[in-house]
Amino acid sequence: MQERIVVLDFETTGLSAGGGDRAIEIGAVAVENGKITDKYQNLIQPGFKVDRFIEHYTGITNHMLDQAPRPDEVFPELYRFIDGSVMVAHNASFDRSFLDMELAQVGYARQQPFLCSMRIARRLYQNAPNHKLGTLVKYAKVPVTGTFHRALADAEMTALLWLEMMTLLRRHYRISEIGLHLLLQLEKKAIKQTEGWLRKMHSP
């Protein structure tokens, strides 16, 4: 893709952006011309204490969050970082819901499209044991760049997985022009139909 991509990952207080949960960490990685070019990371005060499960799962403690910036400090910065970029996340519906909710809280609205690296991986790595990020990092031989379940490390590994998938599309399927429209179609393609569809898509 020629567009600037930003790969996002959130750590949160729970699973429901519409049910009172909040973001506690954001990691964002910009990808341009096949390379990681910039990164953004911040902890975020959620406004209440997180439970012990979240502390253990993420390694983010209440003490760390007590000293973190507020959402109205973080999300305007994040908005500027992602502005004009195509968004990508692993299991994108989760991250998209938190991004849209948190931006709305500070008076912003996302305009750009959002792609899901998990949906694309399900179509390109059909023989993988499962399509969790940790499994795919190992399956696709992507470097482990940090601790899983911390936002910046997960975003960076998702970005590297994304680049590996784009390489697979170019080399294995001989698709030279990988645009947003093709990727949006690929996300929705029935998994069993993907192989034949991609082979018909390659440039002569």
N, C-alpha and C positions, 0 to 999 in steps of 0.2 A: 504494500500500500504506500502511496505517496503522501497520504495524510499523516499529520502528527497524531500519534496514539498516546493516550495515557492509560496505563494499567493501574487500577485501584484495588486496595484491600482495606477493609475495616475490621477492627476488633471492637466488639460491642458488649453491652451489659446483658444482652439476651438476643432472641431471634426475631422479635417483633418490632419493626420500626413504627408501626401504627398502634402498638399496644403499650407504649411508654418506655421502651428500651431506647438507649442512646449510644452513640459512638464514643469509644474511649481512646481509640488510636486510629490514625489514618496513615497509610503509606501509598505513595503515588510515584510511578516511574514513567517518564516520557521516552517514547521510542520514535526515532526519525531515521529514515533511510537505512533501516535494518540494524540500528544500533541504539543502545540506551544512551540518552543524551542529558538527562536531568532527573533529579529525585526530590521528593518532598515527603517529610515525615513529621508528625506531631502527636503527642498525647493530648487528650481533651478532657476537661472536667465534665462529668455527666450531670452534676448537680445532686448526686446522692451516692451512698456507698455501694460498691459492687460486692457481690457475695463471694464466698470463699472458692466456690467452683470456678468462677471467672478468673479470680486471682491465680489459682493453680493452673488453669487451662492456658492462660495467656502469659503468665509471669508479670502481669501489670498489677501492682498493689494499690490499695487505697492511699497509701502514703505518696506514691508516685503521682497519683491523680490529684491529690490535694495541692500539689505544686505545679500542676499543668495549666496551660492557658484555657480560657473559656471558649465555648463554641463561637461566640461573636468575634473572637480574635482569630480563630483557626480557619473558619469556613470562607470568609472573604479572601484570605490568602490562597486557600485551595481553589476557589472559583477562578482566581486569576491564573493559577497554574494550569488548570484544565481548559481554560477558555479557548474555543476554536478547535479542540481536539476530539477525535473519535475515542470513546471510552471502551475499555475492556476490563472484565473481571472474571474470576473463576466462580461459577455459580452466580452469574451476574444479577439475577433477580434480587438476591439478598443485598448485595452492595449497592445496587441501583436504588432500592427502597430506602436505605439509610442515607445515601447521598441526597436524594430528592427531599427527604424529610428534614435533614439537617440544613440544607440550603434554604428551604422554605422558612425555617425558623429565624433566619437572619436576612430574609427579604430577597433571596436569589432564586432563580429557576434554571434548571439545566435545559439546554436546547439541543445538544448534540446527541447522535445515536449511541447506543450501548450494545456492544457485542459480548458474547459469552464464550470464553475459552473452553469451558467444560463441554458445552454443546458441540463445539467444533471438534474437540478432542474425541468425543464419543463417535464421531463420524470418521475421523482420520486414524484413530488408534482403537479399532474395534476389537482387537485381541488383548488389550490391556486388562489386567485382573479387575480393576475398577477405574473410575475416573476422578478419584480424589487427587488433589494437587500433589501430595507426597508420593502417591503411587506413580503418577505420570512423570514426575521429576526423575524418578528412578528408571521408569520404563523407557523414556525418551533420552536418557543419559544427559539430563540437564544438570549443571552444577548446583550444588546446595550452597547457597550464599549466606545463610543465617539460620536462626531458630524458627521452625514452623510455628504458626499462630502468633507471630509478631508481624505487624502490618507491612512494614517496609520489606522485610525478608520475603514474605509471601508474595507481595507485589512484584518484587524483582524476579523471583523464580517463575511467577506467572508470565512475566515479560519474556524471559528466556525461553520458556515453553512456547509462547506465542511465536517467537522468531523461529524456533525449530519447526513449528507447524507450517509457517510460511515457506520455509526452505523445502519442506516435504512437498508442498503444493507446486513449487517451481520445478523441483528436480524429478520427483516421481511422476507427477501428472503433467509436467511440461506446460504449466500455466504461467505465462510470463507477466500478465497484467492481473494482479490480485487487487481488485477494487472493493469498495464497501458494498456495492450491490451484489457481487458474487458471494461475499462472506455472509451477508444477510440471507441469501438464498441457501447457502450451505447449512446454516444453522437450522433451517426449517425442513431440509430434505430428509425424507425417510432414510433411516440408517442403512437398510438393505439396498437402497437405490443409489447410495452415495458413490460407490466405486465406479459404476457405469456412467453416472452423470458427470463426474469429474473427468473421466477419460474423454468424454465428448466435448468438454469445455476447453481443452488445451489449444493453444494457438498453433497454426500450421507452421 
